[in-house]
Amino acid sequence: MCKACIQLRKQMLLMDYTSGKLAQRIGRSQGYVSQILCGHVLPDLSDMLGIATALDIPSQEWAQYFAPTEMRELAARKIKERRKKP
């Protein structure tokens, strides 16, 4: 599990949020939130804002929660894959 995912889970615990409650708060499915929490999905900007708002994460700390090395590497690979497709 990536460091940012652990940070998100810690903040959820502090705020007494389950993945279901967070999903409901940001208008997404619990499965989607679970994928974010496991580091399988990069949330888009609106989802980041929703999560940060729900969990009271200041904008100065977003990088700790949403921009871990693992996720940036995943994004870079996906971009390369898309560029290769005709």
N, C-alpha and C positions, 0 to 999 in steps of 0.2 A: 504494500500500500504506500502511496506517495506521501511525502511530508505534508503537503497542502491538504490532502484528504484527511489526514489525522487532525490537522488544525481545524478543519470544518467540523469534524465529528466532536472534537473537544468543545468547540463553541456551541454546537447543538446541545450537548449535554449540559453546559452551563445555562443555556437559555431554556432548557426543558423542552426541546424540540425532537420529535421523531422524524424519520424521513417522510412519513405520510403527512404529518403536520406541515413540514416545510414545503412539500409538494403542493399541498392545498393552498398554502400562503402565496406561492409564486405562480399558481395556475398551471402546474405541470403534473405528470403522472408520478406516482411513487417509484416506478421502475426507472424513469429518467433520472430522478434525484439519486437513486441508488447507484446508477451508472456514474454519475458525477462523483459521488462519495467514494467509489472504488477506483476512480481515475481513468475510467474507460471512455468518458465523454468530456469534451471541453464545453462548458456552458457558454452560450452567447452572451453578449453584453447585457441584454435585458434580463437574462436569468441571473447573471452575476449581481446586477443591481438589486434584483428582488431578493436574492439570498443574503446579500450584504445588509440590506435594509431589515429583513426579518431577523437576522442574527446580530444586529447592531455592530457591524464591522466597519470601522472608519475607512474612508477611501485610501488613506495613507498606508493601510495594512493589506490592501487587496492582493498585492503580489504574494504575500505569505499564504493566502488562501486560494488564489486562482492562477498563479503563474509559476508553478514548480517546474523544475528542469524536465521532469518526466513528461509533463503535459506539453511543454514547448517542443520537445523532441517528437512527440506523437503528432503534433500539428505540422511540423516540418515534413515528416514522412508523408502525411496525407496530402500535403500540397504537392510534393514531388510526384506522388502517385497520380494525382489529378492532371498534372501537366503532361504526363506520359500518355494519357488516354487521348485518342484521336477526336 
